[in-house]
Amino acid sequence: MALTPAPKAIRRCPICKSETVHAYQPFCSKRCADIDLGKWFNNSYAIPGAPDDDEAEKLIESGGDEDDRVS
Ligand SMILES: [Zn+2]
């Protein structure tokens, strides 16, 4: 067995810099996790000049026809 105790490395929440909680890693709480998730969400849904957004959503809803795509 190679169970060596991990070096003491306290990870900090990227949002509020508090000590992280295992259940919410790499964050300290659900609140901070939600804040980070919200950032990602806003980024991926607020891309300027992305006219293909509707197109992509339709593909997903219709089950996606991959055969239609020629590259
Ligand atoms: Zn936090």
N, CA, C, O and the ligand as a Tripos MOL2 file, in Angstrom:
@<TRIPOS>MOLECULE
protein
  285   283    72     0     0
PROTEIN
NO_CHARGES

@<TRIPOS>ATOM
      1 N           0.8340   -1.2060    0.0000 N.3       1 MET1
      2 CA          0.0000    0.0000    0.0000 C.3       1 MET1
      3 C           0.8710    1.2600    0.0000 C.2       1 MET1
      4 O           1.8720    1.3460    0.7120 O.2       1 MET1
      5 N           0.4860    2.1740   -0.7680 N.am      2 ALA2
      6 CA          1.2540    3.4210   -0.8570 C.3       2 ALA2
      7 C           0.3980    4.5880   -0.4040 C.2       2 ALA2
      8 O           0.2560    5.6040   -1.0850 O.2       2 ALA2
      9 N          -0.1510    4.3980    0.7470 N.am      3 LEU3
     10 CA         -1.0190    5.4640    1.2360 C.3       3 LEU3
     11 C          -0.2390    6.4730    2.0660 C.2       3 LEU3
     12 O          -0.1900    6.3940    3.2930 O.2       3 LEU3
     13 N           0.3590    7.4070    1.3730 N.am      4 THR4
     14 CA          1.0900    8.4380    2.1000 C.3       4 THR4
     15 C           0.1670    9.6280    2.3280 C.2       4 THR4
     16 O          -0.6010   10.0110    1.4460 O.2       4 THR4
     17 N           0.2500   10.1870    3.4780 N.am      5 PRO5
     18 CA         -0.5960   11.3500    3.7720 C.3       5 PRO5
     19 C          -0.2660   12.5090    2.8360 C.2       5 PRO5
     20 O           0.8980   12.8610    2.6460 O.2       5 PRO5
     21 N          -1.2940   13.0840    2.2670 N.am      6 ALA6
     22 CA         -1.0810   14.1860    1.3360 C.3       6 ALA6
     23 C          -0.4420   15.3650    2.0490 C.2       6 ALA6
     24 O          -0.7520   15.6550    3.2040 O.2       6 ALA6
     25 N           0.4480   16.0350    1.3480 N.am      7 PRO7
     26 CA          1.0510   17.2350    1.9290 C.3       7 PRO7
     27 C          -0.0150   18.2580    2.2570 C.2       7 PRO7
     28 O          -1.0320   18.3580    1.5710 O.2       7 PRO7
     29 N           0.2220   18.9910    3.2780 N.am      8 LYS8
     30 CA         -0.7900   19.9480    3.7030 C.3       8 LYS8
     31 C          -0.9530   21.0490    2.6590 C.2       8 LYS8
     32 O          -0.1770   22.0030    2.6010 O.2       8 LYS8
     33 N          -1.9750   20.8870    1.8480 N.am      9 ALA9
     34 CA         -2.2240   21.8820    0.8080 C.3       9 ALA9
     35 C          -3.6490   22.3820    0.9290 C.2       9 ALA9
     36 O          -4.5970   21.7360    0.4840 O.2       9 ALA9
     37 N          -3.7710   23.4990    1.5160 N.am     10 ILE10
     38 CA         -5.0970   24.0770    1.6750 C.3      10 ILE10
     39 C          -5.4850   24.8020    0.3990 C.2      10 ILE10
     40 O          -4.8300   25.7520   -0.0280 O.2      10 ILE10
     41 N          -6.5600   24.3300   -0.1880 N.am     11 ARG11
     42 CA         -7.0200   24.9790   -1.4080 C.3      11 ARG11
     43 C          -7.9670   26.1170   -1.0370 C.2      11 ARG11
     44 O          -8.7600   26.0460   -0.0990 O.2      11 ARG11
     45 N          -7.8300   27.1510   -1.8290 N.am     12 ARG12
     46 CA         -8.6570   28.3230   -1.5450 C.3      12 ARG12
     47 C          -9.7480   28.4810   -2.5900 C.2      12 ARG12
     48 O          -9.5410   28.2260   -3.7760 O.2      12 ARG12
     49 N         -10.8790   28.8960   -2.1360 N.am     13 CYS13
     50 CA        -11.9940   29.1490   -3.0400 C.3      13 CYS13
     51 C         -11.6240   30.2840   -4.0030 C.2      13 CYS13
     52 O         -11.2330   31.3650   -3.5610 O.2      13 CYS13
     53 N         -11.7440   30.0470   -5.3110 N.am     14 PRO14
     54 CA        -11.3910   31.0670   -6.2980 C.3      14 PRO14
     55 C         -12.3290   32.2620   -6.2530 C.2      14 PRO14
     56 O         -12.0190   33.3160   -6.8090 O.2      14 PRO14
     57 N         -13.4510   32.1100   -5.6080 N.am     15 ILE15
     58 CA        -14.4120   33.2020   -5.5650 C.3      15 ILE15
     59 C         -14.1420   34.1190   -4.3840 C.2      15 ILE15
     60 O         -13.9890   35.3290   -4.5550 O.2      15 ILE15
     61 N         -14.0830   33.5490   -3.1930 N.am     16 CYS16
     62 CA        -13.9630   34.4000   -2.0120 C.3      16 CYS16
     63 C         -12.6910   34.1330   -1.2170 C.2      16 CYS16
     64 O         -12.4650   34.7400   -0.1700 O.2      16 CYS16
     65 N         -11.8530   33.2120   -1.7230 N.am     17 LYS17
     66 CA        -10.5490   32.9230   -1.1120 C.3      17 LYS17
     67 C         -10.6490   32.2600    0.2530 C.2      17 LYS17
     68 O          -9.6730   32.2410    1.0030 O.2      17 LYS17
     69 N         -11.8030   31.7210    0.5820 N.am     18 SER18
     70 CA        -11.9180   30.9940    1.8330 C.3      18 SER18
     71 C         -11.4280   29.5660    1.6490 C.2      18 SER18
     72 O         -11.2180   29.1180    0.5220 O.2      18 SER18
     73 N         -11.2510   28.8690    2.7270 N.am     19 GLU19
     74 CA        -10.8430   27.4770    2.6430 C.3      19 GLU19
     75 C         -11.9430   26.6660    1.9780 C.2      19 GLU19
     76 O         -13.1230   26.8550    2.2760 O.2      19 GLU19
     77 N         -11.5630   25.7590    1.0730 N.am     20 THR20
     78 CA        -12.5870   25.0030    0.3620 C.3      20 THR20
     79 C         -13.1750   23.9040    1.2240 C.2      20 THR20
     80 O         -12.5510   23.4190    2.1670 O.2      20 THR20
     81 N         -14.3840   23.5270    0.8760 N.am     21 VAL21
     82 CA        -15.0540   22.4160    1.5300 C.3      21 VAL21
     83 C         -15.1130   21.2610    0.5470 C.2      21 VAL21
     84 O         -15.4600   21.4410   -0.6210 O.2      21 VAL21
     85 N         -14.7690   20.0670    1.0310 N.am     22 HIS22
     86 CA        -14.6550   18.9240    0.1240 C.3      22 HIS22
     87 C         -15.8880   18.7600   -0.7630 C.2      22 HIS22
     88 O         -15.7630   18.5000   -1.9590 O.2      22 HIS22
     89 N         -17.0490   18.9090   -0.1950 N.am     23 ALA23
     90 CA        -18.2930   18.6780   -0.9310 C.3      23 ALA23
     91 C         -18.4750   19.6680   -2.0710 C.2      23 ALA23
     92 O         -19.1830   19.3940   -3.0400 O.2      23 ALA23
     93 N         -17.8310   20.8190   -1.9430 N.am     24 TYR24
     94 CA        -18.0550   21.8470   -2.9620 C.3      24 TYR24
     95 C         -16.7870   22.2270   -3.7030 C.2      24 TYR24
     96 O         -16.7320   23.2710   -4.3530 O.2      24 TYR24
     97 N         -15.7720   21.3870   -3.6070 N.am     25 GLN25
     98 CA        -14.5280   21.6930   -4.2960 C.3      25 GLN25
     99 C         -14.7710   22.0410   -5.7520 C.2      25 GLN25
    100 O         -15.6460   21.4440   -6.3790 O.2      25 GLN25
    101 N         -14.0320   22.9830   -6.3090 N.am     26 PRO26
    102 CA        -12.9490   23.7030   -5.6220 C.3      26 PRO26
    103 C         -13.4370   24.9480   -4.9040 C.2      26 PRO26
    104 O         -12.6900   25.9140   -4.7500 O.2      26 PRO26
    105 N         -14.6620   24.9290   -4.4720 N.am     27 PHE27
    106 CA        -15.2020   26.1150   -3.8210 C.3      27 PHE27
    107 C         -15.4130   25.8740   -2.3430 C.2      27 PHE27
    108 O         -15.2020   24.7710   -1.8400 O.2      27 PHE27
    109 N         -15.8330   26.9230   -1.6550 N.am     28 CYS28
    110 CA        -15.9910   26.8140   -0.2100 C.3      28 CYS28
    111 C         -17.4330   26.5450    0.1600 C.2      28 CYS28
    112 O         -17.7280   26.1430    1.2860 O.2      28 CYS28
    113 N         -18.3340   26.7650   -0.7860 N.am     29 SER29
    114 CA        -19.7430   26.6030   -0.4730 C.3      29 SER29
    115 C         -20.5470   26.5250   -1.7570 C.2      29 SER29
    116 O         -20.0470   26.8290   -2.8400 O.2      29 SER29
    117 N         -21.7860   26.1190   -1.6230 N.am     30 LYS30
    118 CA        -22.6400   26.0210   -2.8040 C.3      30 LYS30
    119 C         -22.8170   27.4120   -3.4200 C.2      30 LYS30
    120 O         -22.9400   27.5640   -4.6350 O.2      30 LYS30
    121 N         -22.8260   28.3860   -2.5710 N.am     31 ARG31
    122 CA        -23.0350   29.7480   -3.0410 C.3      31 ARG31
    123 C         -21.9310   30.1460   -4.0130 C.2      31 ARG31
    124 O         -22.2030   30.6740   -5.0920 O.2      31 ARG31
    125 N         -20.7000   29.8920   -3.6300 N.am     32 CYS32
    126 CA        -19.5850   30.2590   -4.5010 C.3      32 CYS32
    127 C         -19.5850   29.3900   -5.7560 C.2      32 CYS32
    128 O         -19.2500   29.8650   -6.8410 O.2      32 CYS32
    129 N         -19.9520   28.1440   -5.6150 N.am     33 ALA33
    130 CA        -20.0250   27.2660   -6.7830 C.3      33 ALA33
    131 C         -21.0550   27.8110   -7.7630 C.2      33 ALA33
    132 O         -20.8370   27.8180   -8.9740 O.2      33 ALA33
    133 N         -22.1760   28.2650   -7.2220 N.am     34 ASP34
    134 CA        -23.2250   28.8260   -8.0760 C.3      34 ASP34
    135 C         -22.7480   30.0910   -8.7670 C.2      34 ASP34
    136 O         -23.0500   30.3300   -9.9370 O.2      34 ASP34
    137 N         -22.0060   30.8890   -8.0330 N.am     35 ILE35
    138 CA        -21.4950   32.1360   -8.6170 C.3      35 ILE35
    139 C         -20.5940   31.8160   -9.7990 C.2      35 ILE35
    140 O         -20.6850   32.4460  -10.8520 O.2      35 ILE35
    141 N         -19.7240   30.8300   -9.6140 N.am     36 ASP36
    142 CA        -18.8140   30.4670  -10.6980 C.3      36 ASP36
    143 C         -19.5730   29.8780  -11.8730 C.2      36 ASP36
    144 O         -19.2830   30.1760  -13.0320 O.2      36 ASP36
    145 N         -20.5470   29.0410  -11.5580 N.am     37 LEU37
    146 CA        -21.3570   28.4350  -12.6120 C.3      37 LEU37
    147 C         -22.0600   29.5320  -13.4000 C.2      37 LEU37
    148 O         -22.1460   29.4750  -14.6270 O.2      37 LEU37
    149 N         -22.5580   30.5250  -12.6810 N.am     38 GLY38
    150 CA        -23.2370   31.6350  -13.3340 C.3      38 GLY38
    151 C         -22.3160   32.3590  -14.2920 C.2      38 GLY38
    152 O         -22.7380   32.7900  -15.3650 O.2      38 GLY38
    153 N         -21.0570   32.4930  -13.9040 N.am     39 LYS39
    154 CA        -20.0890   33.1500  -14.7870 C.3      39 LYS39
    155 C         -19.9620   32.3850  -16.0880 C.2      39 LYS39
    156 O         -20.0270   32.9570  -17.1770 O.2      39 LYS39
    157 N         -19.7780   31.0710  -15.9530 N.am     40 TRP40
    158 CA        -19.6390   30.2330  -17.1510 C.3      40 TRP40
    159 C         -20.8730   30.3540  -18.0260 C.2      40 TRP40
    160 O         -20.7900   30.5010  -19.2460 O.2      40 TRP40
    161 N         -22.0170   30.2890  -17.3650 N.am     41 PHE41
    162 CA        -23.2750   30.3310  -18.0790 C.3      41 PHE41
    163 C         -23.3860   31.6230  -18.8740 C.2      41 PHE41
    164 O         -23.7510   31.6130  -20.0500 O.2      41 PHE41
    165 N         -23.0720   32.7240  -18.2250 N.am     42 ASN42
    166 CA        -23.1640   34.0130  -18.9030 C.3      42 ASN42
    167 C         -22.1990   34.0780  -20.0660 C.2      42 ASN42
    168 O         -22.5330   34.5960  -21.1320 O.2      42 ASN42
    169 N         -21.0150   33.5600  -19.8660 N.am     43 ASN43
    170 CA        -20.0150   33.6020  -20.9310 C.3      43 ASN43
    171 C         -20.4780   32.8310  -22.1600 C.2      43 ASN43
    172 O         -20.3610   33.3120  -23.2880 O.2      43 ASN43
    173 N         -20.9980   31.6470  -21.9340 N.am     44 SER44
    174 CA        -21.3520   30.7900  -23.0630 C.3      44 SER44
    175 C         -22.6420   31.2310  -23.7330 C.2      44 SER44
    176 O         -22.9490   30.8090  -24.8480 O.2      44 SER44
    177 N         -23.4000   32.0890  -23.0410 N.am     45 TYR45
    178 CA        -24.6550   32.5090  -23.6400 C.3      45 TYR45
    179 C         -24.6180   33.9670  -24.0640 C.2      45 TYR45
    180 O         -25.6140   34.5050  -24.5470 O.2      45 TYR45
    181 N         -23.4770   34.6020  -23.8840 N.am     46 ALA46
    182 CA        -23.3860   36.0180  -24.2300 C.3      46 ALA46
    183 C         -22.2360   36.2490  -25.2000 C.2      46 ALA46
    184 O         -21.5230   37.2490  -25.1120 O.2      46 ALA46
    185 N         -22.0680   35.3160  -26.1220 N.am     47 ILE47
    186 CA        -21.0080   35.4720  -27.1040 C.3      47 ILE47
    187 C         -21.5140   36.3460  -28.2510 C.2      47 ILE47
    188 O         -22.4310   35.9640  -28.9770 O.2      47 ILE47
    189 N         -20.9140   37.5020  -28.4020 N.am     48 PRO48
    190 CA        -21.3610   38.3950  -29.4610 C.3      48 PRO48
    191 C         -21.0430   37.8430  -30.8440 C.2      48 PRO48
    192 O         -19.9640   37.2990  -31.0790 O.2      48 PRO48
    193 N         -21.9800   37.9890  -31.7350 N.am     49 GLY49
    194 CA        -21.7500   37.5360  -33.1010 C.3      49 GLY49
    195 C         -21.7440   36.0390  -33.2300 C.2      49 GLY49
    196 O         -20.8420   35.4700  -33.8450 O.2      49 GLY49
    197 N         -22.7540   35.3780  -32.6510 N.am     50 ALA50
    198 CA        -22.8540   33.9270  -32.8060 C.3      50 ALA50
    199 C         -24.2210   33.5830  -33.3860 C.2      50 ALA50
    200 O         -25.1170   33.1600  -32.6560 O.2      50 ALA50
    201 N         -24.3810   33.7610  -34.6800 N.am     51 PRO51
    202 CA        -25.6850   33.5660  -35.3290 C.3      51 PRO51
    203 C         -26.0860   32.1100  -35.4250 C.2      51 PRO51
    204 O         -27.2240   31.8030  -35.7800 O.2      51 PRO51
    205 N         -25.1720   31.2130  -35.1150 N.am     52 ASP52
    206 CA        -25.4800   29.7890  -35.2540 C.3      52 ASP52
    207 C         -26.1450   29.2120  -34.0150 C.2      52 ASP52
    208 O         -26.4360   28.0180  -33.9480 O.2      52 ASP52
    209 N         -26.3800   30.0770  -33.0380 N.am     53 ASP53
    210 CA        -26.9380   29.5900  -31.7800 C.3      53 ASP53
    211 C         -28.2710   28.8810  -31.9710 C.2      53 ASP53
    212 O         -28.4750   27.7760  -31.4680 O.2      53 ASP53
    213 N         -29.1680   29.5200  -32.6980 N.am     54 ASP54
    214 CA        -30.4870   28.9150  -32.9340 C.3      54 ASP54
    215 C         -30.3430   27.6070  -33.6760 C.2      54 ASP54
    216 O         -30.9960   26.6130  -33.3590 O.2      54 ASP54
    217 N         -29.5030   27.6270  -34.6380 N.am     55 GLU55
    218 CA        -29.2440   26.4480  -35.4620 C.3      55 GLU55
    219 C         -28.8190   25.2720  -34.5700 C.2      55 GLU55
    220 O         -29.3400   24.1650  -34.7030 O.2      55 GLU55
    221 N         -27.8980   25.5190  -33.6860 N.am     56 ALA56
    222 CA        -27.3900   24.4710  -32.8110 C.3      56 ALA56
    223 C         -28.4890   23.9410  -31.9030 C.2      56 ALA56
    224 O         -28.5860   22.7370  -31.6680 O.2      56 ALA56
    225 N         -29.3130   24.8480  -31.3960 N.am     57 GLU57
    226 CA        -30.3770   24.4160  -30.5040 C.3      57 GLU57
    227 C         -31.3720   23.5300  -31.2380 C.2      57 GLU57
    228 O         -31.8690   22.5500  -30.6830 O.2      57 GLU57
    229 N         -31.6540   23.8700  -32.4650 N.am     58 LYS58
    230 CA        -32.5930   23.0600  -33.2430 C.3      58 LYS58
    231 C         -32.0310   21.6520  -33.4360 C.2      58 LYS58
    232 O         -32.7550   20.6620  -33.3310 O.2      58 LYS58
    233 N         -30.7500   21.5810  -33.7170 N.am     59 LEU59
    234 CA        -30.1140   20.2890  -33.9260 C.3      59 LEU59
    235 C         -30.2600   19.4240  -32.6870 C.2      59 LEU59
    236 O         -30.5650   18.2340  -32.7770 O.2      59 LEU59
    237 N         -30.0410   20.0330  -31.5340 N.am     60 ILE60
    238 CA        -30.1190   19.2840  -30.2850 C.3      60 ILE60
    239 C         -31.5480   18.8090  -30.0490 C.2      60 ILE60
    240 O         -31.7790   17.6720  -29.6380 O.2      60 ILE60
    241 N         -32.5060   19.7020  -30.3170 N.am     61 GLU61
    242 CA        -33.8970   19.3440  -30.0600 C.3      61 GLU61
    243 C         -34.3850   18.2500  -31.0070 C.2      61 GLU61
    244 O         -35.1770   17.3920  -30.6180 O.2      61 GLU61
    245 N         -33.9190   18.2840  -32.2230 N.am     62 SER62
    246 CA        -34.3850   17.2890  -33.1960 C.3      62 SER62
    247 C         -33.6080   15.9790  -33.0950 C.2      62 SER62
    248 O         -33.8070   15.0670  -33.8980 O.2      62 SER62
    249 N         -32.7300   15.8950  -32.1140 N.am     63 GLY63
    250 CA        -31.9780   14.6660  -31.9440 C.3      63 GLY63
    251 C         -30.6570   14.7010  -32.7030 C.2      63 GLY63
    252 O         -29.8400   13.7880  -32.5870 O.2      63 GLY63
    253 N         -30.4570   15.7460  -33.4680 N.am     64 GLY64
    254 CA        -29.1830   15.9170  -34.1760 C.3      64 GLY64
    255 C         -29.0540   15.0240  -35.3670 C.2      64 GLY64
    256 O         -29.0460   13.7990  -35.2490 O.2      64 GLY64
    257 N         -28.9500   15.6620  -36.5590 N.am     65 ASP65
    258 CA        -28.6830   14.8250  -37.7280 C.3      65 ASP65
    259 C         -27.2500   15.0720  -38.1750 C.2      65 ASP65
    260 O         -26.9580   16.0520  -38.8600 O.2      65 ASP65
    261 N         -26.3780   14.1840  -37.7850 N.am     66 GLU66
    262 CA        -24.9620   14.3550  -38.0520 C.3      66 GLU66
    263 C         -24.6570   14.1540  -39.5420 C.2      66 GLU66
    264 O         -23.7030   14.7230  -40.0740 O.2      66 GLU66
    265 N         -25.4590   13.3590  -40.1860 N.am     67 ASP67
    266 CA        -25.2170   13.0720  -41.5930 C.3      67 ASP67
    267 C         -25.3640   14.3160  -42.4530 C.2      67 ASP67
    268 O         -24.8600   14.3810  -43.5750 O.2      67 ASP67
    269 N         -26.0680   15.3070  -41.9020 N.am     68 ASP68
    270 CA        -26.3130   16.5170  -42.6680 C.3      68 ASP68
    271 C         -25.0740   17.4080  -42.7220 C.2      68 ASP68
    272 O         -25.0000   18.3410  -43.5210 O.2      68 ASP68
    273 N         -24.1010   17.1040  -41.8550 N.am     69 ARG69
    274 CA        -22.9500   17.9810  -41.7600 C.3      69 ARG69
    275 C         -21.8170   17.4820  -42.6460 C.2      69 ARG69
    276 O         -21.3040   16.3780  -42.4590 O.2      69 ARG69
    277 N         -21.4380   18.3020  -43.6060 N.am     70 VAL70
    278 CA        -20.3090   17.9400  -44.4660 C.3      70 VAL70
    279 C         -19.1910   18.9440  -44.2320 C.2      70 VAL70
    280 O         -19.3970   20.1510  -44.3620 O.2      70 VAL70
    281 N         -18.0360   18.4590  -43.8940 N.am     71 SER71
    282 CA        -16.9500   19.3910  -43.5820 C.3      71 SER71
    283 C         -15.8140   19.2990  -44.5770 C.2      71 SER71
    284 O         -14.8240   20.0190  -44.4520 O.2      71 SER71
    285 ZN        -16.0800   30.8980   -1.5840 Zn       72 ZN72
@<TRIPOS>BOND
     1     1     2 1
     2     2     3 1
     3     3     4 2
     4     3     5 am
     5     5     6 1
     6     6     7 1
     7     7     8 2
     8     7     9 am
     9     9    10 1
    10    10    11 1
    11    11    12 2
    12    11    13 am
    13    13    14 1
    14    14    15 1
    15    15    16 2
    16    15    17 am
    17    17    18 1
    18    18    19 1
    19    19    20 2
    20    19    21 am
    21    21    22 1
    22    22    23 1
    23    23    24 2
    24    23    25 am
    25    25    26 1
    26    26    27 1
    27    27    28 2
    28    27    29 am
    29    29    30 1
    30    30    31 1
    31    31    32 2
    32    31    33 am
    33    33    34 1
    34    34    35 1
    35    35    36 2
    36    35    37 am
    37    37    38 1
    38    38    39 1
    39    39    40 2
    40    39    41 am
    41    41    42 1
    42    42    43 1
    43    43    44 2
    44    43    45 am
    45    45    46 1
    46    46    47 1
    47    47    48 2
    48    47    49 am
    49    49    50 1
    50    50    51 1
    51    51    52 2
    52    51    53 am
    53    53    54 1
    54    54    55 1
    55    55    56 2
    56    55    57 am
    57    57    58 1
    58    58    59 1
    59    59    60 2
    60    59    61 am
    61    61    62 1
    62    62    63 1
    63    63    64 2
    64    63    65 am
    65    65    66 1
    66    66    67 1
    67    67    68 2
    68    67    69 am
    69    69    70 1
    70    70    71 1
    71    71    72 2
    72    71    73 am
    73    73    74 1
    74    74    75 1
    75    75    76 2
    76    75    77 am
    77    77    78 1
    78    78    79 1
    79    79    80 2
    80    79    81 am
    81    81    82 1
    82    82    83 1
    83    83    84 2
    84    83    85 am
    85    85    86 1
    86    86    87 1
    87    87    88 2
    88    87    89 am
    89    89    90 1
    90    90    91 1
    91    91    92 2
    92    91    93 am
    93    93    94 1
    94    94    95 1
    95    95    96 2
    96    95    97 am
    97    97    98 1
    98    98    99 1
    99    99   100 2
   100    99   101 am
   101   101   102 1
   102   102   103 1
   103   103   104 2
   104   103   105 am
   105   105   106 1
   106   106   107 1
   107   107   108 2
   108   107   109 am
   109   109   110 1
   110   110   111 1
   111   111   112 2
   112   111   113 am
   113   113   114 1
   114   114   115 1
   115   115   116 2
   116   115   117 am
   117   117   118 1
   118   118   119 1
   119   119   120 2
   120   119   121 am
   121   121   122 1
   122   122   123 1
   123   123   124 2
   124   123   125 am
   125   125   126 1
   126   126   127 1
   127   127   128 2
   128   127   129 am
   129   129   130 1
   130   130   131 1
   131   131   132 2
   132   131   133 am
   133   133   134 1
   134   134   135 1
   135   135   136 2
   136   135   137 am
   137   137   138 1
   138   138   139 1
   139   139   140 2
   140   139   141 am
   141   141   142 1
   142   142   143 1
   143   143   144 2
   144   143   145 am
   145   145   146 1
   146   146   147 1
   147   147   148 2
   148   147   149 am
   149   149   150 1
   150   150   151 1
   151   151   152 2
   152   151   153 am
   153   153   154 1
   154   154   155 1
   155   155   156 2
   156   155   157 am
   157   157   158 1
   158   158   159 1
   159   159   160 2
   160   159   161 am
   161   161   162 1
   162   162   163 1
   163   163   164 2
   164   163   165 am
   165   165   166 1
   166   166   167 1
   167   167   168 2
   168   167   169 am
   169   169   170 1
   170   170   171 1
   171   171   172 2
   172   171   173 am
   173   173   174 1
   174   174   175 1
   175   175   176 2
   176   175   177 am
   177   177   178 1
   178   178   179 1
   179   179   180 2
   180   179   181 am
   181   181   182 1
   182   182   183 1
   183   183   184 2
   184   183   185 am
   185   185   186 1
   186   186   187 1
   187   187   188 2
   188   187   189 am
   189   189   190 1
   190   190   191 1
   191   191   192 2
   192   191   193 am
   193   193   194 1
   194   194   195 1
   195   195   196 2
   196   195   197 am
   197   197   198 1
   198   198   199 1
   199   199   200 2
   200   199   201 am
   201   201   202 1
   202   202   203 1
   203   203   204 2
   204   203   205 am
   205   205   206 1
   206   206   207 1
   207   207   208 2
   208   207   209 am
   209   209   210 1
   210   210   211 1
   211   211   212 2
   212   211   213 am
   213   213   214 1
   214   214   215 1
   215   215   216 2
   216   215   217 am
   217   217   218 1
   218   218   219 1
   219   219   220 2
   220   219   221 am
   221   221   222 1
   222   222   223 1
   223   223   224 2
   224   223   225 am
   225   225   226 1
   226   226   227 1
   227   227   228 2
   228   227   229 am
   229   229   230 1
   230   230   231 1
   231   231   232 2
   232   231   233 am
   233   233   234 1
   234   234   235 1
   235   235   236 2
   236   235   237 am
   237   237   238 1
   238   238   239 1
   239   239   240 2
   240   239   241 am
   241   241   242 1
   242   242   243 1
   243   243   244 2
   244   243   245 am
   245   245   246 1
   246   246   247 1
   247   247   248 2
   248   247   249 am
   249   249   250 1
   250   250   251 1
   251   251   252 2
   252   251   253 am
   253   253   254 1
   254   254   255 1
   255   255   256 2
   256   255   257 am
   257   257   258 1
   258   258   259 1
   259   259   260 2
   260   259   261 am
   261   261   262 1
   262   262   263 1
   263   263   264 2
   264   263   265 am
   265   265   266 1
   266   266   267 1
   267   267   268 2
   268   267   269 am
   269   269   270 1
   270   270   271 1
   271   271   272 2
   272   271   273 am
   273   273   274 1
   274   274   275 1
   275   275   276 2
   276   275   277 am
   277   277   278 1
   278   278   279 1
   279   279   280 2
   280   279   281 am
   281   281   282 1
   282   282   283 1
   283   283   284 2
@<TRIPOS>SUBSTRUCTURE
     1 MET1         2 RESIDUE 1 A MET
     2 ALA2         6 RESIDUE 1 A ALA
     3 LEU3        10 RESIDUE 1 A LEU
     4 THR4        14 RESIDUE 1 A THR
     5 PRO5        18 RESIDUE 1 A PRO
     6 ALA6        22 RESIDUE 1 A ALA
     7 PRO7        26 RESIDUE 1 A PRO
     8 LYS8        30 RESIDUE 1 A LYS
     9 ALA9        34 RESIDUE 1 A ALA
    10 ILE10       38 RESIDUE 1 A ILE
    11 ARG11       42 RESIDUE 1 A ARG
    12 ARG12       46 RESIDUE 1 A ARG
    13 CYS13       50 RESIDUE 1 A CYS
    14 PRO14       54 RESIDUE 1 A PRO
    15 ILE15       58 RESIDUE 1 A ILE
    16 CYS16       62 RESIDUE 1 A CYS
    17 LYS17       66 RESIDUE 1 A LYS
    18 SER18       70 RESIDUE 1 A SER
    19 GLU19       74 RESIDUE 1 A GLU
    20 THR20       78 RESIDUE 1 A THR
    21 VAL21       82 RESIDUE 1 A VAL
    22 HIS22       86 RESIDUE 1 A HIS
    23 ALA23       90 RESIDUE 1 A ALA
    24 TYR24       94 RESIDUE 1 A TYR
    25 GLN25       98 RESIDUE 1 A GLN
    26 PRO26      102 RESIDUE 1 A PRO
    27 PHE27      106 RESIDUE 1 A PHE
    28 CYS28      110 RESIDUE 1 A CYS
    29 SER29      114 RESIDUE 1 A SER
    30 LYS30      118 RESIDUE 1 A LYS
    31 ARG31      122 RESIDUE 1 A ARG
    32 CYS32      126 RESIDUE 1 A CYS
    33 ALA33      130 RESIDUE 1 A ALA
    34 ASP34      134 RESIDUE 1 A ASP
    35 ILE35      138 RESIDUE 1 A ILE
    36 ASP36      142 RESIDUE 1 A ASP
    37 LEU37      146 RESIDUE 1 A LEU
    38 GLY38      150 RESIDUE 1 A GLY
    39 LYS39      154 RESIDUE 1 A LYS
    40 TRP40      158 RESIDUE 1 A TRP
    41 PHE41      162 RESIDUE 1 A PHE
    42 ASN42      166 RESIDUE 1 A ASN
    43 ASN43      170 RESIDUE 1 A ASN
    44 SER44      174 RESIDUE 1 A SER
    45 TYR45      178 RESIDUE 1 A TYR
    46 ALA46      182 RESIDUE 1 A ALA
    47 ILE47      186 RESIDUE 1 A ILE
    48 PRO48      190 RESIDUE 1 A PRO
    49 GLY49      194 RESIDUE 1 A GLY
    50 ALA50      198 RESIDUE 1 A ALA
    51 PRO51      202 RESIDUE 1 A PRO
    52 ASP52      206 RESIDUE 1 A ASP
    53 ASP53      210 RESIDUE 1 A ASP
    54 ASP54      214 RESIDUE 1 A ASP
    55 GLU55      218 RESIDUE 1 A GLU
    56 ALA56      222 RESIDUE 1 A ALA
    57 GLU57      226 RESIDUE 1 A GLU
    58 LYS58      230 RESIDUE 1 A LYS
    59 LEU59      234 RESIDUE 1 A LEU
    60 ILE60      238 RESIDUE 1 A ILE
    61 GLU61      242 RESIDUE 1 A GLU
    62 SER62      246 RESIDUE 1 A SER
    63 GLY63      250 RESIDUE 1 A GLY
    64 GLY64      254 RESIDUE 1 A GLY
    65 ASP65      258 RESIDUE 1 A ASP
    66 GLU66      262 RESIDUE 1 A GLU
    67 ASP67      266 RESIDUE 1 A ASP
    68 ASP68      270 RESIDUE 1 A ASP
    69 ARG69      274 RESIDUE 1 A ARG
    70 VAL70      278 RESIDUE 1 A VAL
    71 SER71      282 RESIDUE 1 A SER
    72 ZN72       285 GROUP 0 **** ****
